C-alpha cells in the first residue's frame, strides 16, 4: 500500500507529520547528517500509518529540490537560498505535495504544511502568509494530474510525478531541443554536472533510466542473521507484528513494504540486520572463513562488520576501525548483540598515519565516496557532492587502500567497495592500486547500477595478495 492510497489521519496528526518533516529537512541541511539517519531516530514516535508519509514527503522535498526551486522561481523574487530555512523548506515541502503526490488534496497539503510551520522556532505570521500565497499561486498554474504517458514525452509543461504526471498552464522545463542536459537536470532534479557526466558515459537513453531509478526510494531490505530461525519463521514473526514483508531475491534476505519499520522484536533479538542487497553482496565477497583475522577499516555504522563477524567462529577475530568515537558507537551497537571476538579502535583521519601493529588475513575497505549509487536512499547526496570532490575522494580512497595493503598478510584477501557508480572512485582506483603494488591480483569485480539491479548502486573488487617467494 503506498502513501497516497492510505486513509488520511486526523488534521492534528497530519500537521505533526509536516512539522517533523520540516524539522528533519532543516536539521539535515544545517547539521551535515543524512536524512535517513535522522529519520531513523524519530520515525518510531509515529503510528505505522504515518511513517511512510513522513519518509515520502521528507525524501521527496529533498530529492526534488532542484525542480521545486526552478518552479518556485516563477513566484518568488528572493532566490531560494536567501530565504529563511523554515520558509525555504515549507515552500519545497508544500510544493512537493502539490506537484508530485496525486491523492493528497491541495487544501490538506497547504493547510497542514502551514500548521506544521507555525510551531517552528522563529516563524512569524508574515512567513506563514508568504508561504500560503506562493503555494496558492502554484495551485492556480496546475491544470490537472494524469497517469497516462503524455503524447509528447518532453513536453515542457509536464513534470513526472509519483505514479503519473503533473500538467501546468505554462512551460516549467527548459526545452529539450535547446539544452538536453538542463532539461533532464530540472525534470528529474539532479545537478547539471552529474547529468552531463552520465550522458557522456551511458548515452541519453540509459541516463534517463538511471535518473528515474535514483528518484525511487528502494524497498527496505534486511539480512536474516546466522542466529535467526528459518526465514519463514522470521517472516511470520514480523507479520504478526503488523509488518508487510516477503522473502528477498537473495538467500536469507527479507524485503519490507511501506515506510520505516519502527520497533521490531526480530530486530531486538538480532534476527535481522537492515542492509541493502548490494551491500550484502559486497560484504559476502570477502567471505572470511572460521578462524580468520579480519579488519573492517571504515566500519561505521557496522552492518558489514556484523555480517563478517558471524562467519568467524571461535578462533576468528574482527577489528572494526573508523575515524571517530561517535561513528564507532554505531558499530558497537551493531556488534554488541553478537557472539565472537571483536573490538573497535579509532584510527587517524589521515590514512598514511594508520598503523595497527598487526596483519590480517581478510580486510574490507568500504570507502567514503560520492554516494552516486544510493541517491534513492540518500537523496541529499546529489546536492552535497561536487565534480571537484571526486578528486579529493579519489586521493582519500587511494590512501585507505594503501593503508589496508600495509596490513594485509601474504595470501590475504581484500575487498574494496563503495556506494558510488563513478569509475574515478571504483575501477580507476583499483587499477592504480595494482600499478602501485604488483603483488596484488584482482579475483572478481562487480558494478551495480540501480536501474539494472532494482537495488542500491555500488561497486566492489576482490583482491588477493600473492605470497612472497620467501614464504
C-alpha positions in Angstrom: 0.0 0.0 0.0 1.5 3.3 -1.0 1.2 6.6 0.8 -1.5 8.0 -1.5 -3.9 5.1 -1.0 -3.8 5.2 2.8 -6.6 7.0 4.7 -5.6 10.4 5.9 -5.0 10.8 9.6 -6.8 13.4 11.6 -5.7 17.0 10.8 -3.7 17.4 14.1 -1.7 14.3 13.4 -1.3 15.3 9.7 0.2 18.7 10.8 2.6 16.8 13.2 3.9 14.8 10.3 4.6 18.0 8.3 6.2 19.6 11.4 8.5 16.6 11.8 9.4 16.7 8.1 10.3 20.4 8.2 12.4 19.8 11.3 14.2 16.9 9.6 14.9 18.9 6.5 16.2 21.9 8.3 18.4 19.8 10.5 19.8 17.8 7.5 20.7 21.0 5.8 22.4 22.6 8.7 23.9 19.6 10.5 25.6 17.7 7.8 23.9 14.4 8.7 22.0 12.4 6.1 18.2 12.4 6.4 17.9 8.6 6.6 20.0 8.7 9.8 17.8 11.5 11.3 14.6 9.8 10.2 15.6 6.5 11.8 15.9 8.3 15.2 12.4 9.8 15.0 10.2 7.6 13.0 9.4 5.2 15.9 7.4 8.0 17.5 4.8 7.9 14.8 2.0 5.5 14.2 2.8 3.0 11.4 0.3 4.6 9.1 2.2 7.9 9.2 5.7 6.6 8.9 5.6 6.2 5.1 4.1 9.7 4.7 6.8 11.2 6.8 9.5 9.5 4.7 7.8 10.2 1.4 7.4 14.0 1.9 10.8 14.4 3.6 12.7 12.5 1.0 10.6 13.9 -1.8 11.2 17.6 -1.0 14.9 17.0 -0.6 15.2 14.8 -3.7 13.3 17.2 -6.0 14.6 20.5 -4.6 16.3 21.5 -7.9 13.0 21.0 -9.8 11.0 22.7 -7.0 13.3 25.7 -6.8 13.2 26.3 -10.5 9.4 26.0 -10.3 9.1 28.3 -7.3 11.3 30.9 -9.0 8.3 31.8 -11.0 6.5 33.0 -7.9 9.2 34.4 -5.6 11.6 37.4 -6.0 14.2 36.4 -3.5 16.3 33.3 -4.5 15.5 30.2 -2.5 19.0 30.0 -0.9 18.4 33.5 0.5 15.0 32.6 2.1 14.9 31.7 5.8 15.4 27.9 6.3 11.9 27.3 7.6 10.4 29.3 4.8 12.6 27.6 2.2 11.7 24.1 3.3 8.0 24.9 3.8 7.8 26.1 0.2 9.6 23.0 -1.0 7.5 20.7 1.2 4.2 22.2 0.2 5.2 22.3 -3.5 6.3 18.7 -3.5 2.9 17.5 -2.2 1.0 19.7 -4.7 3.1 18.6 -7.7 4.2 15.0 -7.0 1.5 13.4 -4.9 -1.7 12.6 -6.7 -4.1 11.8 -3.9 -3.2 14.3 -1.2 -5.8 17.1 -1.6 -4.4 20.5 -2.3 -6.0 22.1 0.7 -4.6 19.4 3.0 -1.1 19.8 1.5 -1.2 23.6 2.0 -3.1 23.9 5.3 -1.2 21.1 7.2 2.2 22.3 5.9 1.3 25.8 7.3 0.1 24.3 10.6 3.4 22.4 10.9 5.4 25.5 10.0 3.6 27.8 12.6 5.1 26.0 15.6 8.7 26.1 14.3 11.1 28.5 16.2 11.4 31.9 14.6 8.4 31.6 12.2 6.0 34.5 12.3 2.6 35.3 10.7 4.3 37.1 7.8 6.3 34.0 6.9 3.2 31.8 7.1 1.2 34.2 4.9 4.0 34.4 2.4 4.2 30.6 2.0 0.4 30.4 1.8 0.3 33.0 -1.0 3.1 31.3 -3.0 1.5 27.8 -2.8 -1.9 29.1 -3.9 -0.3 30.7 -6.9 1.3 27.4 -7.7 -2.1 25.6 -7.4 -3.5 28.1 -9.9 -1.0 27.0 -12.5 -1.6 23.3 -12.1 -4.2 22.2 -14.7 -4.5 18.5 -14.0 -2.9 15.3 -12.9 -2.8 12.2 -15.2 -1.5 8.7 -15.1 -1.2 8.1 -18.9 2.1 8.8 -20.6 1.9 12.2 -22.4 1.8 12.2 -26.2 5.0 14.3 -26.2 7.5 12.8 -23.7 9.5 16.0 -23.3 6.6 18.5 -23.1 7.9 21.5 -21.1 4.5 21.9 -19.5 4.6 18.5 -17.8 6.5 17.1 -14.9 6.7 13.4 -14.0 5.1 12.8 -10.5 4.8 9.8 -8.2 2.9 7.4 -10.4 1.8 9.9 -13.0 2.3 13.4 -14.4 1.5 17.0 -13.3 0.4 19.3 -16.1 0.9 23.1 -16.0 -0.7 26.0 -17.8 2.8 27.3 -18.9 6.3 25.8 -19.5 8.1 24.8 -16.4 11.0 22.9 -18.1 13.8 24.0 -20.4 13.2 22.9 -24.0 14.9 19.6 -24.6 16.0 20.5 -28.2 17.9 23.6 -26.9 19.6 22.0 -23.9 19.2 18.3 -23.2 21.4 18.4 -20.0 19.4 21.3 -18.5 16.1 19.7 -19.4 17.0 16.4 -17.7 18.6 18.2 -14.8 15.4 20.1 -14.0 12.9 17.4 -15.0 14.5 14.7 -12.7 16.2 17.1 -10.2 19.9 16.3 -10.5 23.0 18.6 -10.6 23.8 19.5 -14.2 27.4 18.3 -13.9 26.3 14.8 -13.0 23.7 14.6 -15.8 26.3 15.7 -18.3 28.8 13.1 -16.9 26.3 10.3 -17.2 25.2 11.2 -20.7 28.8 11.1 -21.9 29.2 7.7 -20.2 25.9 5.9 -20.8 24.2 7.9 -23.5 20.9 9.9 -23.2 18.5 6.9 -23.1 20.2 4.9 -20.3 20.9 8.1 -18.4 17.2 8.8 -18.3 16.6 5.3 -16.8 19.4 5.9 -14.3 17.9 9.3 -13.3 14.4 7.7 -12.8 15.9 4.9 -10.7 17.7 7.4 -8.4 14.3 9.1 -7.7 12.8 5.9 -6.4 13.1 5.0 -2.7 14.4 1.5 -2.7 12.5 -1.1 -0.6 13.9 -1.6 2.8 15.9 -4.9 2.9 17.0 -6.9 5.9 19.6 -9.7 6.1 18.5 -12.6 8.2 21.4 -13.3 10.6 23.0 -16.6 11.3 21.5 -16.6 14.8 17.9 -16.4 13.5 15.4 -19.2 12.9 14.5 -20.2 9.3 13.3 -17.4 7.1 9.7 -18.4 7.1 9.6 -18.2 10.9 11.2 -14.7 10.8 8.7 -13.5 8.2 5.8 -14.9 10.2 7.0 -13.2 13.3 7.3 -9.9 11.5 3.8 -10.4 10.0 2.4 -10.9 13.5 3.8 -7.6 14.5 2.0 -5.9 11.6 4.8 -5.5 9.1 4.3 -6.2 5.4 7.3 -8.4 4.4 8.3 -11.0 1.9 11.3 -13.2 1.1 14.0 -11.3 -0.8 15.7 -12.3 -4.1 18.8 -13.5 -2.3 19.1 -16.3 0.2 18.3 -15.1 3.8 17.0 -11.7 2.8 13.7 -10.1 3.6 12.0 -7.1 1.9 9.7 -4.7 3.7 6.8 -2.8 2.2 5.7 0.6 3.3 7.7 3.0 5.4 10.4 2.6 8.1 9.8 -0.4 10.3 10.0 1.2 13.7 10.5 -1.0 16.8 10.6 -4.7 16.0 11.0 -7.8 18.1 13.0 -9.5 15.3 15.5 -6.6 15.3 15.8 -6.6 19.1 16.5 -10.4 19.1 19.2 -9.9 16.5 17.3 -12.0 13.9 17.6 -9.3 11.2 20.1 -6.7 10.2 19.0 -3.8 7.9 21.3 -3.9 4.9 20.7 -3.4 1.2 21.0 -6.2 -1.3 24.0 -4.7 -2.9 25.8 -4.1 0.4 25.1 -7.7 1.4 26.8 -8.9 -1.7 29.9 -6.7 -1.2 30.2 -8.0 2.4 29.8 -11.6 1.2 32.5 -11.3 -1.4 35.2 -11.2 1.3 33.9 -14.5 2.8 36.4 -14.9 5.7 36.5 -18.5 7.0 36.3 -19.6 10.6 39.5 -18.5 12.3 40.3 -15.6 10.1 41.7 -12.3 11.4 39.5 -9.6 9.8 39.9 -5.8 9.6 37.0 -3.6 8.7 38.8 -0.4 8.1 35.9 2.0 7.5 33.4 0.1 9.6 30.6 2.6 10.6 27.7 2.0 11.0 28.7 -1.6 11.3 26.3 -3.6 9.1 29.1 -5.3 7.2 31.1 -5.7 10.4 28.2 -7.8 11.8 28.0 -9.7 8.6 31.7 -10.6 8.7 31.7 -11.5 12.4 29.0 -14.1 12.0 31.2 -16.4 10.0 34.4 -16.3 12.0 33.7 -18.9 14.6 35.5 -19.3 17.9 39.0 -18.9 16.5 38.4 -15.8 14.5 38.6 -12.1 15.4 37.4 -8.8 14.0 38.9 -5.4 14.4 36.5 -2.6 13.4 38.0 0.8 12.9 36.8 4.3 12.0 37.9 7.9 12.4 35.8 8.9 15.4 34.4 7.6 18.7 30.9 8.7 17.7 31.0 6.7 14.5 32.3 3.6 16.3 29.5 3.9 18.8 27.2 2.8 16.0 29.4 -0.2 15.3 29.4 -1.1 19.0 25.6 -1.0 18.9 25.5 -3.3 15.9 28.1 -5.8 17.2 27.0 -5.9 20.9 24.2 -8.4 20.2 26.6 -10.8 18.5 28.9 -13.6 19.8 32.5 -13.7 18.7 35.8 -11.9 19.3 35.7 -8.3 18.2 36.9 -4.9 19.2 36.9 -1.4 17.9 39.6 1.2 17.5 39.8 4.9 16.4 42.2 5.4 13.6 43.7 8.7 12.3 41.8 10.6 9.7 45.0 10.7 7.5 45.3 7.2 6.0 49.1 7.4 5.9 49.2 7.6 9.7 47.2 4.4 10.2 49.4 1.8 12.0 47.6 -1.0 13.8 50.7 -3.0 14.7 49.4 -6.3 13.2 48.5 -8.0 10.0 45.2 -9.5 8.9 44.1 -12.4 6.6 41.0 -10.5 5.4 40.4 -6.8 5.0 37.3 -4.8 4.0 37.7 -1.2 2.8 34.2 0.2 2.4 35.4 3.6 1.5 33.9 7.0 1.8 32.6 8.1 -1.6 30.3 10.3 -3.5 27.2 8.1 -2.9 26.1 8.4 -6.5 24.8 4.8 -6.4 22.5 5.4 -3.4 20.8 8.6 -4.4 17.4 7.0 -3.9 18.2 6.2 -0.3 20.3 9.3 0.4 18.6 11.9 -1.8 20.7 14.9 -0.5 23.9 13.3 -1.6 23.3 14.7 -5.1 23.5 18.2 -3.7 26.4 17.7 -1.4 28.9 16.3 -3.8 30.6 18.5 -6.5 32.5 17.4 -9.5 35.8 18.6 -8.0 35.1 16.5 -4.9 35.8 13.3 -6.9 39.5 14.3 -6.9 39.7 14.6 -3.2 37.7 11.5 -2.6 40.0 9.6 -5.0 43.0 10.7 -3.0 41.4 9.5 0.2 40.4 6.2 -1.3 44.0 5.6 -2.6 45.3 6.3 0.9 42.9 3.9 2.5 43.7 1.2 0.0 47.4 1.7 0.7 46.8 1.5 4.4 44.9 -1.7 4.0 47.6 -3.3 1.9 50.2 -2.5 4.5 48.2 -4.6 7.0 47.3 -7.4 4.6 49.3 -10.6 5.2 50.7 -12.8 2.4 47.9 -14.7 0.7 45.4 -12.4 2.3 42.2 -11.1 0.7 40.9 -7.6 0.4 37.6 -6.2 -0.7 37.4 -2.6 -1.8 33.8 -1.4 -2.1 31.9 1.9 -2.5 28.3 3.0 -2.9 29.4 5.1 -5.9 29.0 4.2 -9.6 31.8 6.5 -10.8 34.8 4.9 -12.5 37.0 7.5 -10.9 36.2 6.1 -7.5 36.0 2.4 -8.5 37.7 0.8 -11.4 40.3 3.5 -11.7 41.2 3.3 -8.0 41.8 -0.5 -8.3 43.8 -0.1 -11.5 46.0 2.5 -9.8 46.5 0.2 -6.8 47.5 -2.7 -9.0 50.1 -0.5 -10.7 51.5 0.6 -7.3 51.6 -3.0 -5.9 52.2 -5.8 -8.4 51.8 -8.4 -5.6 48.0 -7.9 -5.8 45.8 -9.8 -8.1 42.1 -8.9 -8.8 39.9 -12.0 -8.5 36.5 -10.5 -9.0 34.8 -7.2 -9.7 31.2 -6.1 -9.9 29.4 -2.8 -10.7 25.8 -2.5 -9.6 23.7 0.1 -11.5 20.4 0.9 -9.7 18.3 0.9 -12.9 19.6 -2.6 -13.7 19.5 -4.3 -10.3 16.4 -2.8 -8.6 18.6 -2.1 -5.5 21.3 0.3 -4.5 24.1 1.0 -6.9 27.6 0.3 -5.9 30.9 -1.5 -6.6 33.3 -4.0 -5.2 36.6 -5.6 -6.2 38.1 -8.7 -4.5 41.9 -8.7 -4.4 44.4 -11.2 -3.2 47.9 -10.6 -2.1 50.2 -13.2 -3.5 52.5 -15.0 -1.0 56.1 -13.8 -1.2 58.7 -16.1 -2.8 60.4 -16.5 0.6 57.3 -17.8 2.2 
